[in-house]
Amino acid sequence: MVRIHVLQHVPFETPGIIQTWIRNKNHKLTTTKFFVDDSLPELSSFDWLIVMGGPMSSYDEEKYLWLKKEKEYIKAAIKNDKVVIGICLGAQLTANALGADVYPNKYKEIGWFPIRTGAQSSGHSLFSSLPKELNVFHWHGDTFDLPGGATLLAESEACKNQLFIWNEKVFGIQFHLEITEELIKGLIENGKAELQENTYVQYEEEILGNAELIQKSNSLMESFLNKLEKKTISQNQ
């Protein structure tokens, strides 16, 4: 059994297909919901830390008082050799915890847009199933510098740093392979004001019209989790 703790920032950005995978695998899932309570468990209580997305920025510490505490917690988890998976805002928080700057990207990227992977990705055991180009779901306006010592595995036209790995245990994923139709509808409902005409922003109809890509994204996320699970269990034996 893998013990997994999730940091969730808003009700409508849940772990999605990751939660289904955890349940199907009979792993242990615990969650800190910052929109309800900012209590955090002892680091010894979990093997993986998964940091979810949210509409806030990692530098909004005055508005969201728990952000500073959260970043210190992520930093401590990394220092204690935990697996850390940051998704969207979570990737930005993880990059920041590793000493990288986070700031507004030149473009907002919202909807289904392609990312490109390179030799570093295809040659890595955890990411070898990723194709050289694939359409994935995005919803972000910020980006981050690549942390020192990290390896960049994927990029897009609108946002260069889309996927990185650091020290073989820390992962920053700017896009959403965990996405479900319910999650997309929740993002649209809570973020409609952002769906304004832009080069890398799609309208609601176009976003919802690509539902067939959800299953492909979920399969890739499950492949990554299965490989990471096997590696974690092997290391813990």
C-alpha positions as CSV (number, residue, x, y, z in Angstrom):
1,M,0.0,0.0,0.0
2,V,1.2,3.5,-0.9
3,R,0.2,6.3,1.5
4,I,-0.8,9.4,-0.5
5,H,-1.6,12.8,0.9
6,V,-3.3,15.4,-1.3
7,L,-3.1,19.2,-1.0
8,Q,-6.4,20.7,-2.4
9,H,-6.9,24.4,-2.8
10,V,-10.5,24.8,-4.1
11,P,-13.5,22.4,-4.1
12,F,-13.6,22.2,-7.9
13,E,-10.0,21.0,-8.5
14,T,-10.0,17.5,-7.0
15,P,-7.5,14.8,-7.9
16,G,-9.9,13.5,-10.6
17,I,-8.8,10.3,-12.1
18,I,-6.0,10.1,-9.6
19,Q,-8.5,9.6,-6.8
20,T,-10.2,6.8,-8.8
21,W,-6.8,5.1,-9.3
22,I,-6.0,5.3,-5.6
23,R,-9.3,3.8,-4.7
24,N,-8.9,1.0,-7.3
25,K,-5.4,0.2,-6.0
26,N,-6.5,0.2,-2.3
27,H,-3.9,2.7,-1.4
28,K,-4.4,5.1,1.5
29,L,-5.7,8.6,0.7
30,T,-5.7,11.6,3.0
31,T,-6.4,15.2,2.1
32,T,-5.7,18.7,3.3
33,K,-8.4,21.1,2.0
34,F,-7.0,24.6,2.4
35,F,-10.4,26.1,1.7
36,V,-11.7,24.4,4.9
37,D,-8.7,23.9,7.2
38,D,-5.0,24.3,6.8
39,S,-4.0,21.4,9.1
40,L,-1.1,19.4,7.7
41,P,-0.1,15.8,8.7
42,E,3.3,14.7,9.9
43,L,5.6,14.0,7.0
44,S,6.1,10.4,8.3
45,S,2.4,9.7,7.6
46,F,2.7,9.5,3.8
47,D,4.9,8.3,0.9
48,W,3.6,10.6,-1.9
49,L,2.5,14.3,-1.7
50,I,0.2,15.4,-4.5
51,V,-0.3,19.2,-4.9
52,M,-3.4,20.1,-6.9
53,G,-4.3,23.2,-9.0
54,G,-6.2,26.3,-8.1
55,P,-7.1,29.8,-9.5
56,M,-4.7,31.6,-7.1
57,S,-1.1,32.4,-7.8
58,S,1.8,31.0,-5.7
59,Y,2.8,34.6,-4.8
60,D,-0.7,35.5,-3.4
61,E,0.5,35.0,0.1
62,E,-1.2,38.1,1.5
63,K,-4.6,37.0,0.2
64,Y,-4.2,33.3,1.0
65,L,-2.3,33.1,4.3
66,W,-1.8,29.3,4.1
67,L,0.3,29.6,0.9
68,K,3.6,30.3,2.7
69,K,3.0,27.5,5.1
70,E,2.2,25.2,2.2
71,K,5.3,26.0,0.3
72,E,7.4,25.3,3.4
73,Y,5.6,22.0,3.8
74,I,6.4,21.0,0.2
75,K,10.0,22.0,0.7
76,A,10.1,19.8,3.8
77,A,8.6,16.9,2.0
78,I,11.2,17.2,-0.7
79,K,14.0,17.4,1.9
80,N,12.6,14.3,3.5
81,D,12.8,12.3,0.3
82,K,9.1,12.1,-0.4
83,V,7.6,11.7,-3.9
84,V,6.0,15.0,-4.8
85,I,3.7,15.5,-7.7
86,G,2.6,19.1,-8.4
87,I,-0.1,19.7,-10.9
88,C,-0.8,23.2,-12.5
89,L,-0.7,25.5,-9.5
90,G,0.9,22.6,-7.7
91,A,3.7,22.5,-10.3
92,Q,4.3,26.2,-9.7
93,L,4.4,25.8,-5.9
94,T,6.7,22.8,-6.2
95,A,9.1,24.8,-8.5
96,N,9.0,27.7,-6.1
97,A,9.8,25.3,-3.2
98,L,12.8,24.2,-5.2
99,G,14.0,27.9,-5.4
100,A,12.5,28.8,-8.8
101,D,10.6,32.0,-9.5
102,V,6.9,32.0,-10.5
103,Y,5.4,34.8,-12.5
104,P,2.6,35.6,-15.1
105,N,3.2,33.9,-18.4
106,K,3.1,36.0,-21.6
107,Y,0.0,34.1,-22.6
108,K,-2.9,32.5,-20.7
109,E,-3.3,28.9,-21.9
110,I,-6.8,27.5,-21.5
111,G,-8.2,24.6,-23.3
112,W,-6.8,21.7,-25.3
113,F,-3.4,22.5,-26.8
114,P,-0.4,20.3,-27.8
115,I,2.7,19.7,-25.8
116,R,5.9,18.3,-27.3
117,T,8.2,15.9,-25.5
118,G,11.8,15.2,-26.4
119,A,14.5,12.5,-26.0
120,Q,14.7,13.2,-22.2
121,S,11.1,12.1,-21.9
122,S,11.1,9.0,-24.3
123,G,14.2,7.8,-22.6
124,H,12.8,8.0,-19.1
125,S,11.2,4.9,-17.6
126,L,8.3,6.8,-16.0
127,F,7.4,8.9,-19.1
128,S,8.3,6.6,-22.0
129,S,4.6,6.2,-22.8
130,L,4.2,9.9,-23.6
131,P,4.0,10.5,-27.4
132,K,6.2,13.1,-29.0
133,E,3.2,15.4,-29.3
134,L,-0.2,15.2,-27.6
135,N,-3.2,17.4,-26.9
136,V,-3.6,18.0,-23.2
137,F,-5.9,20.2,-21.1
138,H,-4.5,23.5,-19.8
139,W,-5.9,26.2,-17.5
140,H,-3.2,28.5,-16.3
141,G,-1.9,32.1,-16.6
142,D,1.4,31.8,-14.6
143,T,4.6,30.0,-15.4
144,F,7.8,29.2,-13.6
145,D,11.5,29.1,-14.2
146,L,13.0,25.6,-14.4
147,P,14.4,24.7,-10.9
148,G,18.1,24.2,-10.7
149,G,19.0,20.5,-11.3
150,A,15.6,19.8,-12.9
151,T,15.2,18.1,-16.3
152,L,12.6,19.6,-18.7
153,L,10.5,16.8,-20.4
154,A,7.8,18.7,-22.2
155,E,6.9,22.2,-23.5
156,S,4.2,24.0,-25.5
157,E,4.1,27.0,-27.8
158,A,2.4,29.2,-25.2
159,C,4.4,28.0,-22.2
160,K,7.9,26.4,-22.3
161,N,8.1,24.7,-18.9
162,Q,5.3,22.1,-19.0
163,L,6.8,19.0,-17.3
164,F,9.9,18.6,-15.2
165,I,11.5,16.0,-13.0
166,W,13.9,16.8,-10.2
167,N,16.0,14.2,-8.3
168,E,13.8,11.3,-9.8
169,K,11.2,11.9,-7.1
170,V,9.8,15.4,-7.7
171,F,7.5,16.1,-10.6
172,G,6.0,19.3,-11.9
173,I,3.1,18.9,-14.4
174,Q,1.7,22.2,-15.7
175,F,-1.2,20.5,-17.6
176,H,-4.0,18.2,-16.5
177,L,-3.9,14.5,-17.3
178,E,-6.1,13.9,-14.2
179,I,-9.0,15.8,-15.8
180,T,-12.5,14.5,-16.0
181,E,-15.6,15.9,-17.6
182,E,-16.9,17.0,-14.2
183,L,-13.7,18.8,-13.4
184,I,-13.7,20.6,-16.7
185,K,-17.3,21.8,-16.1
186,G,-16.3,22.9,-12.6
187,L,-13.4,24.9,-14.0
188,I,-15.6,26.6,-16.6
189,E,-18.3,27.4,-14.1
190,N,-15.8,29.0,-11.7
191,G,-13.5,30.6,-14.4
192,K,-15.8,31.8,-17.2
193,A,-14.4,35.3,-16.9
194,E,-11.1,34.0,-18.2
195,L,-12.6,32.6,-21.4
196,Q,-11.9,35.7,-23.5
197,E,-10.6,35.7,-27.0
198,N,-6.9,35.0,-27.1
199,T,-4.4,33.0,-29.2
200,Y,-4.2,30.2,-26.6
201,V,-7.7,30.4,-24.9
202,Q,-10.6,28.3,-26.2
203,Y,-14.2,29.0,-25.8
204,E,-16.5,26.8,-23.7
205,E,-17.9,24.9,-26.6
206,E,-14.5,24.0,-28.0
207,I,-13.3,22.9,-24.6
208,L,-16.3,20.7,-24.0
209,G,-16.2,19.4,-27.6
210,N,-12.9,17.5,-27.0
211,A,-14.2,15.0,-24.5
212,E,-12.5,12.1,-26.4
213,L,-9.2,13.5,-25.3
214,I,-10.1,13.0,-21.6
215,Q,-9.8,9.2,-21.8
216,K,-6.4,9.4,-23.5
217,S,-5.1,11.8,-20.9
218,N,-6.4,9.6,-18.1
219,S,-4.6,6.5,-19.6
220,L,-1.3,8.4,-19.6
221,M,-1.8,9.5,-16.0
222,E,-2.6,5.9,-14.9
223,S,0.5,4.6,-16.8
224,F,2.7,7.1,-15.0
225,L,1.1,6.3,-11.6
226,N,1.5,2.5,-12.2
227,K,5.2,2.9,-12.9
228,L,5.7,5.2,-10.0
229,E,3.8,2.9,-7.7
230,K,6.0,-0.1,-8.7
231,K,9.1,2.0,-8.2
232,T,7.9,3.2,-4.7
233,I,7.0,-0.3,-3.5
234,S,10.3,-1.7,-4.8
235,Q,12.3,1.0,-2.9
236,N,10.3,0.4,0.3
237,Q,10.8,-3.3,0.4
